[in-house]
């Protein structure tokens, strides 16, 4: 029943409700897809078929009794290997983590999913400690793009993006400290949301501080809203978690459309970003569809210059902190790029760090004022499409770090705003293009609503990849 792997979470739940198929059928289909494509895209560090099928059988019994445990009972789900999942090692892409430790605790998001009956297929790949915008690590190697296996899936939640795109579970949890759900989702042609900071409780606290978010990665906006309704539940372990969302159910607030919304379209952040023409064209066409749907669209740029230097101060400090416990011999096992920024971060002073925090607070002030005039900001998610797998920056680009090609994403980690990526087409090589939607803090519902309206309206290229036809090197 591999066709079940193509269904969304909402479609699976409808089928369970009607008795058309069971969670066991759906889980077997997702596992078959995962095992079939793992040798090509390398999306998983762990596939736990026995546990998943046991959970699916328990879910099937609940559905037969008419007593589903929660909102996602029986839905095959994957978890980025940064997030704790009880019973499975969380190795964080690193040879420096002891897989034989005590793995008896769920993170808040996986705890809520377990309470709602999710079926956990396994853990997905990440770069070491989630440090960069592509997914390769000394532990698990290179994760590749579902559209062309010679290209990167993006990162740092690249395994989750590839798994969802290829039908190995319709729901996945990723983390985002500088674009890490949005980057791979854009490269892999799926939807992802970085929620307002604190909307999804996080534990253990990230070494990257309040830049780090947990967010849903799905093929549809409706699935992401459903997942948000689950993982936004409270957890006392996160002292910075927000209270209940004012919008109530995220899934219940999708239908409002965009008519009357004030949308600022910034194609290049005021000329600061060189965007590839095919990307710019696909995003502009999608923005025109927003206008056709009744949004008031104005070409306008937010009032800030690239905060990359301040972001690097915060990010490199986090890299030094997360690896601080390592001795010299263990440090030699690290990804060379991580080892480099770790050394830089270790030399940053407290005054330098606080100066970067000042930049961050000013950026937040400016964006707060910007959203007094505009409900939404629209940009490309990325200025390029997926490039060669196994490198941090495109070959020949002259860039040094991954932040050089992600200027649209990390500013909104600094401001803690909700930001999502929506697939809006493909370029001439058949590689996905993403559009980013950003709203004021706490308006996650508005981002989801606009994304849903755009998703319903747009007609993506009918030549979307056939996941069973992916081959190393492309086509």
HELIX and SHEET records of a PDB file:
HELIX    1   1 UNK A    2  UNK A    6  5                                   5    
HELIX    2   2 UNK A    9  UNK A   18  1                                  10    
HELIX    3   3 UNK A   23  UNK A   41  1                                  19    
HELIX    4   4 UNK A   49  UNK A   65  1                                  17    
HELIX    5   5 UNK A  108  UNK A  115  1                                   8    
HELIX    6   6 UNK A  128  UNK A  130  5                                   3    
HELIX    7   7 UNK A  158  UNK A  165  1                                   8    
HELIX    8   8 UNK A  182  UNK A  188  1                                   7    
HELIX    9   9 UNK A  209  UNK A  211  5                                   3    
HELIX   10  10 UNK A  221  UNK A  231  1                                  11    
HELIX   11  11 UNK A  251  UNK A  256  5                                   6    
HELIX   12  12 UNK A  277  UNK A  292  1                                  16    
HELIX   13  13 UNK A  308  UNK A  322  1                                  15    
HELIX   14  14 UNK A  328  UNK A  331  1                                   4    
HELIX   15  15 UNK A  336  UNK A  346  1                                  11    
HELIX   16  16 UNK A  350  UNK A  373  1                                  24    
HELIX   17  17 UNK A  402  UNK A  405  5                                   4    
HELIX   18  18 UNK A  411  UNK A  414  1                                   4    
HELIX   19  19 UNK A  444  UNK A  457  1                                  14    
HELIX   20  20 UNK A  467  UNK A  469  5                                   3    
SHEET    1   A11 UNK A  44  UNK A  47  0                                        
SHEET    2   A11 UNK A 119  UNK A 124 -1                                        
SHEET    3   A11 UNK A  76  UNK A  80  1                                        
SHEET    4   A11 UNK A 171  UNK A 176  1                                        
SHEET    5   A11 UNK A 213  UNK A 218 -1                                        
SHEET    6   A11 UNK A 191  UNK A 194 -1                                        
SHEET    7   A11 UNK A 419  UNK A 426 -1                                        
SHEET    8   A11 UNK A 432  UNK A 439 -1                                        
SHEET    9   A11 UNK A 376  UNK A 380 -1                                        
SHEET   10   A11 UNK A 262  UNK A 265  1                                        
SHEET   11   A11 UNK A 296  UNK A 299  1                                        
SHEET    1   B 2 UNK A 136  UNK A 137  0                                        
SHEET    2   B 2 UNK A 141  UNK A 142 -1                                        
END                                                                             
